[in-house]
């Protein structure tokens, strides 16, 4: 099966598995926060993709994400996502 045979959701799922495997392999006795690690990798690209599709309209993007607009704005600040030039 070639990579193009997988849906985007399947590709993302496989990448999450790889990230989790890598985190466990590299933990070397320290505590790990898998949720934070995975979300740090996925959240910013998700925000950028949805905002782009919504032409940077934050109200529409928040609705598409199923979150409050203020929550979206907070997430944008956390990830350094700025609107406009």
mmCIF file of the N, C-alpha and C atoms, coordinates in Angstrom:
data_MODEL
# 
_entry.id   MODEL 
# 
loop_
_atom_site.group_PDB 
_atom_site.id 
_atom_site.type_symbol 
_atom_site.label_atom_id 
_atom_site.label_alt_id 
_atom_site.label_comp_id 
_atom_site.label_asym_id 
_atom_site.label_entity_id 
_atom_site.label_seq_id 
_atom_site.pdbx_PDB_ins_code 
_atom_site.Cartn_x 
_atom_site.Cartn_y 
_atom_site.Cartn_z 
_atom_site.occupancy 
_atom_site.B_iso_or_equiv 
_atom_site.pdbx_formal_charge 
_atom_site.auth_seq_id 
_atom_site.auth_comp_id 
_atom_site.auth_asym_id 
_atom_site.auth_atom_id 
_atom_site.pdbx_PDB_model_num 
ATOM 1   N N  . UNK A 1 1  ? 0.846   -1.173 0.000  1.00 0.00 ? 1  UNK A N  1 
ATOM 2   C CA . UNK A 1 1  ? 0.000   0.000  0.000  1.00 0.00 ? 1  UNK A CA 1 
ATOM 3   C C  . UNK A 1 1  ? 0.897   1.243  0.000  1.00 0.00 ? 1  UNK A C  1 
ATOM 4   N N  . UNK A 1 2  ? 0.656   2.149  -0.907 1.00 0.00 ? 2  UNK A N  1 
ATOM 5   C CA . UNK A 1 2  ? 1.440   3.370  -0.995 1.00 0.00 ? 2  UNK A CA 1 
ATOM 6   C C  . UNK A 1 2  ? 0.873   4.425  -0.051 1.00 0.00 ? 2  UNK A C  1 
ATOM 7   N N  . UNK A 1 3  ? 1.712   5.396  0.296  1.00 0.00 ? 3  UNK A N  1 
ATOM 8   C CA . UNK A 1 3  ? 1.294   6.458  1.201  1.00 0.00 ? 3  UNK A CA 1 
ATOM 9   C C  . UNK A 1 3  ? 0.040   7.171  0.686  1.00 0.00 ? 3  UNK A C  1 
ATOM 10  N N  . UNK A 1 4  ? -0.081  7.335  -0.618 1.00 0.00 ? 4  UNK A N  1 
ATOM 11  C CA . UNK A 1 4  ? -1.232  8.039  -1.180 1.00 0.00 ? 4  UNK A CA 1 
ATOM 12  C C  . UNK A 1 4  ? -2.524  7.254  -1.028 1.00 0.00 ? 4  UNK A C  1 
ATOM 13  N N  . UNK A 1 5  ? -2.408  5.974  -0.662 1.00 0.00 ? 5  UNK A N  1 
ATOM 14  C CA . UNK A 1 5  ? -3.599  5.150  -0.463 1.00 0.00 ? 5  UNK A CA 1 
ATOM 15  C C  . UNK A 1 5  ? -4.257  5.402  0.889  1.00 0.00 ? 5  UNK A C  1 
ATOM 16  N N  . UNK A 1 6  ? -3.579  6.130  1.758  1.00 0.00 ? 6  UNK A N  1 
ATOM 17  C CA . UNK A 1 6  ? -4.110  6.402  3.083  1.00 0.00 ? 6  UNK A CA 1 
ATOM 18  C C  . UNK A 1 6  ? -4.857  7.728  3.090  1.00 0.00 ? 6  UNK A C  1 
ATOM 19  N N  . UNK A 1 7  ? -5.933  7.780  3.863  1.00 0.00 ? 7  UNK A N  1 
ATOM 20  C CA . UNK A 1 7  ? -6.660  9.038  4.025  1.00 0.00 ? 7  UNK A CA 1 
ATOM 21  C C  . UNK A 1 7  ? -5.848  9.954  4.935  1.00 0.00 ? 7  UNK A C  1 
ATOM 22  N N  . UNK A 1 8  ? -6.121  11.257 4.902  1.00 0.00 ? 8  UNK A N  1 
ATOM 23  C CA . UNK A 1 8  ? -5.420  12.166 5.809  1.00 0.00 ? 8  UNK A CA 1 
ATOM 24  C C  . UNK A 1 8  ? -5.572  11.761 7.277  1.00 0.00 ? 8  UNK A C  1 
ATOM 25  N N  . UNK A 1 9  ? -6.742  11.270 7.650  1.00 0.00 ? 9  UNK A N  1 
ATOM 26  C CA . UNK A 1 9  ? -6.957  10.845 9.037  1.00 0.00 ? 9  UNK A CA 1 
ATOM 27  C C  . UNK A 1 9  ? -6.083  9.645  9.385  1.00 0.00 ? 9  UNK A C  1 
ATOM 28  N N  . UNK A 1 10 ? -5.921  8.723  8.444  1.00 0.00 ? 10 UNK A N  1 
ATOM 29  C CA . UNK A 1 10 ? -5.065  7.555  8.682  1.00 0.00 ? 10 UNK A CA 1 
ATOM 30  C C  . UNK A 1 10 ? -3.599  7.972  8.793  1.00 0.00 ? 10 UNK A C  1 
ATOM 31  N N  . UNK A 1 11 ? -3.183  8.915  7.968  1.00 0.00 ? 11 UNK A N  1 
ATOM 32  C CA . UNK A 1 11 ? -1.804  9.406  8.027  1.00 0.00 ? 11 UNK A CA 1 
ATOM 33  C C  . UNK A 1 11 ? -1.555  10.073 9.378  1.00 0.00 ? 11 UNK A C  1 
ATOM 34  N N  . UNK A 1 12 ? -2.489  10.906 9.820  1.00 0.00 ? 12 UNK A N  1 
ATOM 35  C CA . UNK A 1 12 ? -2.352  11.573 11.115 1.00 0.00 ? 12 UNK A CA 1 
ATOM 36  C C  . UNK A 1 12 ? -2.296  10.540 12.239 1.00 0.00 ? 12 UNK A C  1 
ATOM 37  N N  . UNK A 1 13 ? -3.157  9.544  12.180 1.00 0.00 ? 13 UNK A N  1 
ATOM 38  C CA . UNK A 1 13 ? -3.176  8.496  13.197 1.00 0.00 ? 13 UNK A CA 1 
ATOM 39  C C  . UNK A 1 13 ? -1.834  7.774  13.270 1.00 0.00 ? 13 UNK A C  1 
ATOM 40  N N  . UNK A 1 14 ? -1.269  7.447  12.123 1.00 0.00 ? 14 UNK A N  1 
ATOM 41  C CA . UNK A 1 14 ? 0.030   6.770  12.091 1.00 0.00 ? 14 UNK A CA 1 
ATOM 42  C C  . UNK A 1 14 ? 1.123   7.667  12.674 1.00 0.00 ? 14 UNK A C  1 
ATOM 43  N N  . UNK A 1 15 ? 1.054   8.959  12.388 1.00 0.00 ? 15 UNK A N  1 
ATOM 44  C CA . UNK A 1 15 ? 2.052   9.883  12.917 1.00 0.00 ? 15 UNK A CA 1 
ATOM 45  C C  . UNK A 1 15 ? 1.954   10.001 14.434 1.00 0.00 ? 15 UNK A C  1 
ATOM 46  N N  . UNK A 1 16 ? 0.734   9.982  14.958 1.00 0.00 ? 16 UNK A N  1 
ATOM 47  C CA . UNK A 1 16 ? 0.543   10.027 16.408 1.00 0.00 ? 16 UNK A CA 1 
ATOM 48  C C  . UNK A 1 16 ? 1.161   8.780  17.040 1.00 0.00 ? 16 UNK A C  1 
ATOM 49  N N  . UNK A 1 17 ? 0.918   7.627  16.434 1.00 0.00 ? 17 UNK A N  1 
ATOM 50  C CA . UNK A 1 17 ? 1.519   6.388  16.954 1.00 0.00 ? 17 UNK A CA 1 
ATOM 51  C C  . UNK A 1 17 ? 3.040   6.494  16.977 1.00 0.00 ? 17 UNK A C  1 
ATOM 52  N N  . UNK A 1 18 ? 3.626   7.019  15.894 1.00 0.00 ? 18 UNK A N  1 
ATOM 53  C CA . UNK A 1 18 ? 5.082   7.169  15.833 1.00 0.00 ? 18 UNK A CA 1 
ATOM 54  C C  . UNK A 1 18 ? 5.584   8.119  16.919 1.00 0.00 ? 18 UNK A C  1 
ATOM 55  N N  . UNK A 1 19 ? 4.872   9.214  17.136 1.00 0.00 ? 19 UNK A N  1 
ATOM 56  C CA . UNK A 1 19 ? 5.265   10.177 18.160 1.00 0.00 ? 19 UNK A CA 1 
ATOM 57  C C  . UNK A 1 19 ? 5.221   9.540  19.549 1.00 0.00 ? 19 UNK A C  1 
ATOM 58  N N  . UNK A 1 20 ? 4.171   8.803  19.835 1.00 0.00 ? 20 UNK A N  1 
ATOM 59  C CA . UNK A 1 20 ? 4.040   8.128  21.128 1.00 0.00 ? 20 UNK A CA 1 
ATOM 60  C C  . UNK A 1 20 ? 5.159   7.103  21.304 1.00 0.00 ? 20 UNK A C  1 
ATOM 61  N N  . UNK A 1 21 ? 5.410   6.301  20.288 1.00 0.00 ? 21 UNK A N  1 
ATOM 62  C CA . UNK A 1 21 ? 6.506   5.322  20.350 1.00 0.00 ? 21 UNK A CA 1 
ATOM 63  C C  . UNK A 1 21 ? 7.837   6.016  20.628 1.00 0.00 ? 21 UNK A C  1 
ATOM 64  N N  . UNK A 1 22 ? 8.089   7.130  19.940 1.00 0.00 ? 22 UNK A N  1 
ATOM 65  C CA . UNK A 1 22 ? 9.336   7.865  20.124 1.00 0.00 ? 22 UNK A CA 1 
ATOM 66  C C  . UNK A 1 22 ? 9.441   8.439  21.533 1.00 0.00 ? 22 UNK A C  1 
ATOM 67  N N  . UNK A 1 23 ? 8.356   8.955  22.064 1.00 0.00 ? 23 UNK A N  1 
ATOM 68  C CA . UNK A 1 23 ? 8.361   9.514  23.419 1.00 0.00 ? 23 UNK A CA 1 
ATOM 69  C C  . UNK A 1 23 ? 8.694   8.435  24.448 1.00 0.00 ? 23 UNK A C  1 
ATOM 70  N N  . UNK A 1 24 ? 8.087   7.238  24.295 1.00 0.00 ? 24 UNK A N  1 
ATOM 71  C CA . UNK A 1 24 ? 8.371   6.162  25.235 1.00 0.00 ? 24 UNK A CA 1 
ATOM 72  C C  . UNK A 1 24 ? 9.806   5.668  25.079 1.00 0.00 ? 24 UNK A C  1 
ATOM 73  N N  . UNK A 1 25 ? 10.306  5.631  23.867 1.00 0.00 ? 25 UNK A N  1 
ATOM 74  C CA . UNK A 1 25 ? 11.676  5.164  23.633 1.00 0.00 ? 25 UNK A CA 1 
ATOM 75  C C  . UNK A 1 25 ? 12.700  6.128  24.213 1.00 0.00 ? 25 UNK A C  1 
ATOM 76  N N  . UNK A 1 26 ? 12.377  7.413  24.241 1.00 0.00 ? 26 UNK A N  1 
ATOM 77  C CA . UNK A 1 26 ? 13.330  8.436  24.680 1.00 0.00 ? 26 UNK A CA 1 
ATOM 78  C C  . UNK A 1 26 ? 13.106  8.940  26.094 1.00 0.00 ? 26 UNK A C  1 
ATOM 79  N N  . UNK A 1 27 ? 12.161  8.352  26.817 1.00 0.00 ? 27 UNK A N  1 
ATOM 80  C CA . UNK A 1 27 ? 11.828  8.926  28.122 1.00 0.00 ? 27 UNK A CA 1 
ATOM 81  C C  . UNK A 1 27 ? 12.946  8.773  29.147 1.00 0.00 ? 27 UNK A C  1 
ATOM 82  N N  . UNK A 1 28 ? 13.773  7.794  29.044 1.00 0.00 ? 28 UNK A N  1 
ATOM 83  C CA . UNK A 1 28 ? 14.946  7.573  29.904 1.00 0.00 ? 28 UNK A CA 1 
ATOM 84  C C  . UNK A 1 28 ? 14.687  7.898  31.375 1.00 0.00 ? 28 UNK A C  1 
ATOM 85  N N  . UNK A 1 29 ? 13.629  7.340  31.918 1.00 0.00 ? 29 UNK A N  1 
ATOM 86  C CA . UNK A 1 29 ? 13.339  7.480  33.346 1.00 0.00 ? 29 UNK A CA 1 
ATOM 87  C C  . UNK A 1 29 ? 12.603  8.740  33.743 1.00 0.00 ? 29 UNK A C  1 
ATOM 88  N N  . UNK A 1 30 ? 12.403  9.656  32.835 1.00 0.00 ? 30 UNK A N  1 
ATOM 89  C CA . UNK A 1 30 ? 11.697  10.891 33.203 1.00 0.00 ? 30 UNK A CA 1 
ATOM 90  C C  . UNK A 1 30 ? 10.205  10.730 32.929 1.00 0.00 ? 30 UNK A C  1 
ATOM 91  N N  . UNK A 1 31 ? 9.432   11.544 33.578 1.00 0.00 ? 31 UNK A N  1 
ATOM 92  C CA . UNK A 1 31 ? 7.984   11.531 33.330 1.00 0.00 ? 31 UNK A CA 1 
ATOM 93  C C  . UNK A 1 31 ? 7.719   12.201 31.997 1.00 0.00 ? 31 UNK A C  1 
ATOM 94  N N  . UNK A 1 32 ? 6.741   11.693 31.304 1.00 0.00 ? 32 UNK A N  1 
ATOM 95  C CA . UNK A 1 32 ? 6.371   12.292 30.031 1.00 0.00 ? 32 UNK A CA 1 
ATOM 96  C C  . UNK A 1 32 ? 4.901   12.672 30.065 1.00 0.00 ? 32 UNK A C  1 
ATOM 97  N N  . UNK A 1 33 ? 4.564   13.686 29.338 1.00 0.00 ? 33 UNK A N  1 
ATOM 98  C CA . UNK A 1 33 ? 3.174   14.109 29.197 1.00 0.00 ? 33 UNK A CA 1 
ATOM 99  C C  . UNK A 1 33 ? 2.816   13.948 27.726 1.00 0.00 ? 33 UNK A C  1 
ATOM 100 N N  . UNK A 1 34 ? 2.303   12.787 27.399 1.00 0.00 ? 34 UNK A N  1 
ATOM 101 C CA . UNK A 1 34 ? 2.009   12.495 26.000 1.00 0.00 ? 34 UNK A CA 1 
ATOM 102 C C  . UNK A 1 34 ? 0.966   13.436 25.419 1.00 0.00 ? 34 UNK A C  1 
ATOM 103 N N  . UNK A 1 35 ? -0.042  13.754 26.202 1.00 0.00 ? 35 UNK A N  1 
ATOM 104 C CA . UNK A 1 35 ? -1.086  14.638 25.690 1.00 0.00 ? 35 UNK A CA 1 
ATOM 105 C C  . UNK A 1 35 ? -0.482  15.981 25.292 1.00 0.00 ? 35 UNK A C  1 
ATOM 106 N N  . UNK A 1 36 ? 0.306   16.565 26.179 1.00 0.00 ? 36 UNK A N  1 
ATOM 107 C CA . UNK A 1 36 ? 0.929   17.855 25.880 1.00 0.00 ? 36 UNK A CA 1 
ATOM 108 C C  . UNK A 1 36 ? 1.850   17.753 24.677 1.00 0.00 ? 36 UNK A C  1 
ATOM 109 N N  . UNK A 1 37 ? 2.589   16.673 24.586 1.00 0.00 ? 37 UNK A N  1 
ATOM 110 C CA . UNK A 1 37 ? 3.524   16.492 23.478 1.00 0.00 ? 37 UNK A CA 1 
ATOM 111 C C  . UNK A 1 37 ? 2.794   16.397 22.138 1.00 0.00 ? 37 UNK A C  1 
ATOM 112 N N  . UNK A 1 38 ? 1.758   15.580 22.087 1.00 0.00 ? 38 UNK A N  1 
ATOM 113 C CA . UNK A 1 38 ? 1.000   15.420 20.848 1.00 0.00 ? 38 UNK A CA 1 
ATOM 114 C C  . UNK A 1 38 ? 0.281   16.711 20.487 1.00 0.00 ? 38 UNK A C  1 
ATOM 115 N N  . UNK A 1 39 ? -0.343  17.340 21.468 1.00 0.00 ? 39 UNK A N  1 
ATOM 116 C CA . UNK A 1 39 ? -1.083  18.564 21.190 1.00 0.00 ? 39 UNK A CA 1 
ATOM 117 C C  . UNK A 1 39 ? -0.152  19.694 20.745 1.00 0.00 ? 39 UNK A C  1 
ATOM 118 N N  . UNK A 1 40 ? 1.048   19.734 21.300 1.00 0.00 ? 40 UNK A N  1 
ATOM 119 C CA . UNK A 1 40 ? 2.003   20.760 20.886 1.00 0.00 ? 40 UNK A CA 1 
ATOM 120 C C  . UNK A 1 40 ? 2.353   20.606 19.410 1.00 0.00 ? 40 UNK A C  1 
ATOM 121 N N  . UNK A 1 41 ? 2.381   19.388 18.929 1.00 0.00 ? 41 UNK A N  1 
ATOM 122 C CA . UNK A 1 41 ? 2.702   19.129 17.529 1.00 0.00 ? 41 UNK A CA 1 
ATOM 123 C C  . UNK A 1 41 ? 1.513   19.380 16.598 1.00 0.00 ? 41 UNK A C  1 
ATOM 124 N N  . UNK A 1 42 ? 0.297   19.169 17.104 1.00 0.00 ? 42 UNK A N  1 
ATOM 125 C CA . UNK A 1 42 ? -0.881  19.201 16.231 1.00 0.00 ? 42 UNK A CA 1 
ATOM 126 C C  . UNK A 1 42 ? -1.692  20.492 16.289 1.00 0.00 ? 42 UNK A C  1 
ATOM 127 N N  . UNK A 1 43 ? -1.688  21.165 17.422 1.00 0.00 ? 43 UNK A N  1 
ATOM 128 C CA . UNK A 1 43 ? -2.611  22.284 17.623 1.00 0.00 ? 43 UNK A CA 1 
ATOM 129 C C  . UNK A 1 43 ? -2.328  23.475 16.710 1.00 0.00 ? 43 UNK A C  1 
ATOM 130 N N  . UNK A 1 44 ? -1.082  23.898 16.598 1.00 0.00 ? 44 UNK A N  1 
ATOM 131 C CA . UNK A 1 44 ? -0.776  25.072 15.774 1.00 0.00 ? 44 UNK A CA 1 
ATOM 132 C C  . UNK A 1 44 ? -1.113  24.827 14.302 1.00 0.00 ? 44 UNK A C  1 
ATOM 133 N N  . UNK A 1 45 ? -0.688  23.704 13.706 1.00 0.00 ? 45 UNK A N  1 
ATOM 134 C CA . UNK A 1 45 ? -1.069  23.468 12.308 1.00 0.00 ? 45 UNK A CA 1 
ATOM 135 C C  . UNK A 1 45 ? -2.592  23.395 12.118 1.00 0.00 ? 45 UNK A C  1 
ATOM 136 N N  . UNK A 1 46 ? -3.288  22.838 13.114 1.00 0.00 ? 46 UNK A N  1 
ATOM 137 C CA . UNK A 1 46 ? -4.752  22.782 13.035 1.00 0.00 ? 46 UNK A CA 1 
ATOM 138 C C  . UNK A 1 46 ? -5.331  24.192 13.014 1.00 0.00 ? 46 UNK A C  1 
ATOM 139 N N  . UNK A 1 47 ? -4.869  25.040 13.918 1.00 0.00 ? 47 UNK A N  1 
ATOM 140 C CA . UNK A 1 47 ? -5.357  26.424 13.960 1.00 0.00 ? 47 UNK A CA 1 
ATOM 141 C C  . UNK A 1 47 ? -5.095  27.137 12.638 1.00 0.00 ? 47 UNK A C  1 
ATOM 142 N N  . UNK A 1 48 ? -3.869  27.020 12.133 1.00 0.00 ? 48 UNK A N  1 
ATOM 143 C CA . UNK A 1 48 ? -3.511  27.687 10.883 1.00 0.00 ? 48 UNK A CA 1 
ATOM 144 C C  . UNK A 1 48 ? -4.356  27.187 9.710  1.00 0.00 ? 48 UNK A C  1 
ATOM 145 N N  . UNK A 1 49 ? -4.560  25.890 9.631  1.00 0.00 ? 49 UNK A N  1 
ATOM 146 C CA . UNK A 1 49 ? -5.342  25.321 8.532  1.00 0.00 ? 49 UNK A CA 1 
ATOM 147 C C  . UNK A 1 49 ? -6.791  25.788 8.579  1.00 0.00 ? 49 UNK A C  1 
ATOM 148 N N  . UNK A 1 50 ? -7.390  25.756 9.763  1.00 0.00 ? 50 UNK A N  1 
ATOM 149 C CA . UNK A 1 50 ? -8.797  26.156 9.886  1.00 0.00 ? 50 UNK A CA 1 
ATOM 150 C C  . UNK A 1 50 ? -8.942  27.658 9.657  1.00 0.00 ? 50 UNK A C  1 
ATOM 151 N N  . UNK A 1 51 ? -8.061  28.452 10.232 1.00 0.00 ? 51 UNK A N  1 
ATOM 152 C CA . UNK A 1 51 ? -8.128  29.895 10.007 1.00 0.00 ? 51 UNK A CA 1 
ATOM 153 C C  . UNK A 1 51 ? -7.967  30.229 8.518  1.00 0.00 ? 51 UNK A C  1 
ATOM 154 N N  . UNK A 1 52 ? -7.066  29.554 7.859  1.00 0.00 ? 52 UNK A N  1 
ATOM 155 C CA . UNK A 1 52 ? -6.870  29.783 6.427  1.00 0.00 ? 52 UNK A CA 1 
ATOM 156 C C  . UNK A 1 52 ? -8.133  29.435 5.642  1.00 0.00 ? 52 UNK A C  1 
ATOM 157 N N  . UNK A 1 53 ? -8.725  28.284 5.945  1.00 0.00 ? 53 UNK A N  1 
ATOM 158 C CA . UNK A 1 53 ? -9.950  27.873 5.249  1.00 0.00 ? 53 UNK A CA 1 
ATOM 159 C C  . UNK A 1 53 ? -11.101 28.848 5.503  1.00 0.00 ? 53 UNK A C  1 
ATOM 160 N N  . UNK A 1 54 ? -11.088 29.453 6.689  1.00 0.00 ? 54 UNK A N  1 
ATOM 161 C CA . UNK A 1 54 ? -12.142 30.410 7.056  1.00 0.00 ? 54 UNK A CA 1 
ATOM 162 C C  . UNK A 1 54 ? -11.742 31.844 6.728  1.00 0.00 ? 54 UNK A C  1 
ATOM 163 N N  . UNK A 1 55 ? -10.704 31.991 5.894  1.00 0.00 ? 55 UNK A N  1 
ATOM 164 C CA . UNK A 1 55 ? -10.203 33.306 5.488  1.00 0.00 ? 55 UNK A CA 1 
ATOM 165 C C  . UNK A 1 55 ? -9.903  34.202 6.684  1.00 0.00 ? 55 UNK A C  1 
ATOM 166 N N  . UNK A 1 56 ? -9.350  33.594 7.724  1.00 0.00 ? 56 UNK A N  1 
ATOM 167 C CA . UNK A 1 56 ? -8.917  34.260 8.939  1.00 0.00 ? 56 UNK A CA 1 
ATOM 168 C C  . UNK A 1 56 ? -10.054 34.908 9.735  1.00 0.00 ? 56 UNK A C  1 
ATOM 169 N N  . UNK A 1 57 ? -11.292 34.485 9.450  1.00 0.00 ? 57 UNK A N  1 
ATOM 170 C CA . UNK A 1 57 ? -12.424 34.948 10.237 1.00 0.00 ? 57 UNK A CA 1 
ATOM 171 C C  . UNK A 1 57 ? -12.469 34.102 11.512 1.00 0.00 ? 57 UNK A C  1 
ATOM 172 N N  . UNK A 1 58 ? -12.155 34.740 12.630 1.00 0.00 ? 58 UNK A N  1 
ATOM 173 C CA . UNK A 1 58 ? -12.034 33.998 13.884 1.00 0.00 ? 58 UNK A CA 1 
ATOM 174 C C  . UNK A 1 58 ? -13.356 33.419 14.370 1.00 0.00 ? 58 UNK A C  1 
ATOM 175 N N  . UNK A 1 59 ? -14.446 34.102 14.136 1.00 0.00 ? 59 UNK A N  1 
ATOM 176 C CA . UNK A 1 59 ? -15.750 33.580 14.546 1.00 0.00 ? 59 UNK A CA 1 
ATOM 177 C C  . UNK A 1 59 ? -16.081 32.301 13.780 1.00 0.00 ? 59 UNK A C  1 
ATOM 178 N N  . UNK A 1 60 ? -15.838 32.311 12.482 1.00 0.00 ? 60 UNK A N  1 
ATOM 179 C CA . UNK A 1 60 ? -16.108 31.126 11.667 1.00 0.00 ? 60 UNK A CA 1 
ATOM 180 C C  . UNK A 1 60 ? -15.153 29.986 12.028 1.00 0.00 ? 60 UNK A C  1 
ATOM 181 N N  . UNK A 1 61 ? -13.891 30.321 12.273 1.00 0.00 ? 61 UNK A N  1 
ATOM 182 C CA . UNK A 1 61 ? -12.910 29.304 12.634 1.00 0.00 ? 61 UNK A CA 1 
ATOM 183 C C  . UNK A 1 61 ? -13.263 28.655 13.973 1.00 0.00 ? 61 UNK A C  1 
ATOM 184 N N  . UNK A 1 62 ? -13.656 29.468 14.942 1.00 0.00 ? 62 UNK A N  1 
ATOM 185 C CA . UNK A 1 62 ? -14.042 28.933 16.249 1.00 0.00 ? 62 UNK A CA 1 
ATOM 186 C C  . UNK A 1 62 ? -15.245 28.006 16.109 1.00 0.00 ? 62 UNK A C  1 
ATOM 187 N N  . UNK A 1 63 ? -16.193 28.403 15.292 1.00 0.00 ? 63 UNK A N  1 
ATOM 188 C CA . UNK A 1 63 ? -17.371 27.568 15.058 1.00 0.00 ? 63 UNK A CA 1 
ATOM 189 C C  . UNK A 1 63 ? -16.975 26.237 14.416 1.00 0.00 ? 63 UNK A C  1 
ATOM 190 N N  . UNK A 1 64 ? -16.085 26.287 13.429 1.00 0.00 ? 64 UNK A N  1 
ATOM 191 C CA . UNK A 1 64 ? -15.627 25.059 12.760 1.00 0.00 ? 64 UNK A CA 1 
ATOM 192 C C  . UNK A 1 64 ? -14.885 24.144 13.730 1.00 0.00 ? 64 UNK A C  1 
ATOM 193 N N  . UNK A 1 65 ? -14.146 24.739 14.665 1.00 0.00 ? 65 UNK A N  1 
ATOM 194 C CA . UNK A 1 65 ? -13.394 23.949 15.639 1.00 0.00 ? 65 UNK A CA 1 
ATOM 195 C C  . UNK A 1 65 ? -14.261 23.477 16.808 1.00 0.00 ? 65 UNK A C  1 
ATOM 196 N N  . UNK A 1 66 ? -15.439 24.079 16.935 1.00 0.00 ? 66 UNK A N  1 
ATOM 197 C CA . UNK A 1 66 ? -16.326 23.707 18.040 1.00 0.00 ? 66 UNK A CA 1 
ATOM 198 C C  . UNK A 1 66 ? -15.883 24.294 19.367 1.00 0.00 ? 66 UNK A C  1 
ATOM 199 N N  . UNK A 1 67 ? -15.240 25.473 19.307 1.00 0.00 ? 67 UNK A N  1 
ATOM 200 C CA . UNK A 1 67 ? -14.780 26.139 20.519 1.00 0.00 ? 67 UNK A CA 1 
ATOM 201 C C  . UNK A 1 67 ? -15.273 27.578 20.520 1.00 0.00 ? 67 UNK A C  1 
ATOM 202 N N  . UNK A 1 68 ? -15.179 28.208 21.678 1.00 0.00 ? 68 UNK A N  1 
ATOM 203 C CA . UNK A 1 68 ? -15.544 29.608 21.832 1.00 0.00 ? 68 UNK A CA 1 
ATOM 204 C C  . UNK A 1 68 ? -14.492 30.489 21.156 1.00 0.00 ? 68 UNK A C  1 
ATOM 205 N N  . UNK A 1 69 ? -14.907 31.624 20.619 1.00 0.00 ? 69 UNK A N  1 
ATOM 206 C CA . UNK A 1 69 ? -13.977 32.526 19.947 1.00 0.00 ? 69 UNK A CA 1 
ATOM 207 C C  . UNK A 1 69 ? -12.867 33.008 20.882 1.00 0.00 ? 69 UNK A C  1 
ATOM 208 N N  . UNK A 1 70 ? -13.194 33.252 22.145 1.00 0.00 ? 70 UNK A N  1 
ATOM 209 C CA . UNK A 1 70 ? -12.166 33.672 23.103 1.00 0.00 ? 70 UNK A CA 1 
ATOM 210 C C  . UNK A 1 70 ? -11.145 32.560 23.345 1.00 0.00 ? 70 UNK A C  1 
ATOM 211 N N  . UNK A 1 71 ? -11.607 31.315 23.335 1.00 0.00 ? 71 UNK A N  1 
ATOM 212 C CA . UNK A 1 71 ? -10.697 30.177 23.467 1.00 0.00 ? 71 UNK A CA 1 
ATOM 213 C C  . UNK A 1 71 ? -9.774  30.117 22.260 1.00 0.00 ? 71 UNK A C  1 
ATOM 214 N N  . UNK A 1 72 ? -10.323 30.349 21.076 1.00 0.00 ? 72 UNK A N  1 
ATOM 215 C CA . UNK A 1 72 ? -9.502  30.379 19.869 1.00 0.00 ? 72 UNK A CA 1 
ATOM 216 C C  . UNK A 1 72 ? -8.439  31.468 19.983 1.00 0.00 ? 72 UNK A C  1 
ATOM 217 N N  . UNK A 1 73 ? -8.831  32.634 20.415 1.00 0.00 ? 73 UNK A N  1 
ATOM 218 C CA . UNK A 1 73 ? -7.873  33.739 20.555 1.00 0.00 ? 73 UNK A CA 1 
ATOM 219 C C  . UNK A 1 73 ? -6.766  33.401 21.545 1.00 0.00 ? 73 UNK A C  1 
ATOM 220 N N  . UNK A 1 74 ? -7.133  32.747 22.649 1.00 0.00 ? 74 UNK A N  1 
ATOM 221 C CA . UNK A 1 74 ? -6.124  32.334 23.628 1.00 0.00 ? 74 UNK A CA 1 
ATOM 222 C C  . UNK A 1 74 ? -5.157  31.330 22.998 1.00 0.00 ? 74 UNK A C  1 
ATOM 223 N N  . UNK A 1 75 ? -5.687  30.363 22.272 1.00 0.00 ? 75 UNK A N  1 
ATOM 224 C CA . UNK A 1 75 ? -4.845  29.367 21.619 1.00 0.00 ? 75 UNK A CA 1 
ATOM 225 C C  . UNK A 1 75 ? -3.921  30.031 20.594 1.00 0.00 ? 75 UNK A C  1 
ATOM 226 N N  . UNK A 1 76 ? -4.438  31.018 19.887 1.00 0.00 ? 76 UNK A N  1 
ATOM 227 C CA . UNK A 1 76 ? -3.619  31.735 18.912 1.00 0.00 ? 76 UNK A CA 1 
ATOM 228 C C  . UNK A 1 76 ? -2.464  32.454 19.607 1.00 0.00 ? 76 UNK A C  1 
ATOM 229 N N  . UNK A 1 77 ? -2.743  33.088 20.748 1.00 0.00 ? 77 UNK A N  1 
ATOM 230 C CA . UNK A 1 77 ? -1.684  33.769 21.513 1.00 0.00 ? 77 UNK A CA 1 
ATOM 231 C C  . UNK A 1 77 ? -0.629  32.767 21.982 1.00 0.00 ? 77 UNK A C  1 
ATOM 232 N N  . UNK A 1 78 ? -1.086  31.656 22.520 1.00 0.00 ? 78 UNK A N  1 
ATOM 233 C CA . UNK A 1 78 ? -0.166  30.634 23.027 1.00 0.00 ? 78 UNK A CA 1 
ATOM 234 C C  . UNK A 1 78 ? 0.784   30.146 21.936 1.00 0.00 ? 78 UNK A C  1 
ATOM 235 N N  . UNK A 1 79 ? 0.262   29.994 20.716 1.00 0.00 ? 79 UNK A N  1 
ATOM 236 C CA . UNK A 1 79 ? 1.054   29.461 19.605 1.00 0.00 ? 79 UNK A CA 1 
ATOM 237 C C  . UNK A 1 79 ? 1.674   30.547 18.730 1.00 0.00 ? 79 UNK A C  1 
ATOM 238 N N  . UNK A 1 80 ? 1.479   31.803 19.104 1.00 0.00 ? 80 UNK A N  1 
ATOM 239 C CA . UNK A 1 80 ? 2.081   32.890 18.341 1.00 0.00 ? 80 UNK A CA 1 
ATOM 240 C C  . UNK A 1 80 ? 1.471   33.088 16.964 1.00 0.00 ? 80 UNK A C  1 
ATOM 241 N N  . UNK A 1 81 ? 0.199   32.756 16.834 1.00 0.00 ? 81 UNK A N  1 
ATOM 242 C CA . UNK A 1 81 ? -0.498  32.922 15.555 1.00 0.00 ? 81 UNK A CA 1 
ATOM 243 C C  . UNK A 1 81 ? -1.101  34.316 15.537 1.00 0.00 ? 81 UNK A C  1 
ATOM 244 N N  . UNK A 1 82 ? -0.684  35.109 14.563 1.00 0.00 ? 82 UNK A N  1 
ATOM 245 C CA . UNK A 1 82 ? -1.161  36.490 14.460 1.00 0.00 ? 82 UNK A CA 1 
ATOM 246 C C  . UNK A 1 82 ? -2.001  36.658 13.203 1.00 0.00 ? 82 UNK A C  1 
ATOM 247 N N  . UNK A 1 83 ? -2.994  37.527 13.292 1.00 0.00 ? 83 UNK A N  1 
ATOM 248 C CA . UNK A 1 83 ? -3.847  37.839 12.157 1.00 0.00 ? 83 UNK A CA 1 
ATOM 249 C C  . UNK A 1 83 ? -3.355  39.130 11.530 1.00 0.00 ? 83 UNK A C  1 
ATOM 250 N N  . UNK A 1 84 ? -3.251  39.143 10.232 1.00 0.00 ? 84 UNK A N  1 
ATOM 251 C CA . UNK A 1 84 ? -2.840  40.343 9.523  1.00 0.00 ? 84 UNK A CA 1 
ATOM 252 C C  . UNK A 1 84 ? -1.340  40.457 9.381  1.00 0.00 ? 84 UNK A C  1 
ATOM 253 N N  . UNK A 1 85 ? -0.893  41.570 8.761  1.00 0.00 ? 85 UNK A N  1 
ATOM 254 C CA . UNK A 1 85 ? 0.535   41.747 8.467  1.00 0.00 ? 85 UNK A CA 1 
ATOM 255 C C  . UNK A 1 85 ? 1.388   41.971 9.686  1.00 0.00 ? 85 UNK A C  1 
# 
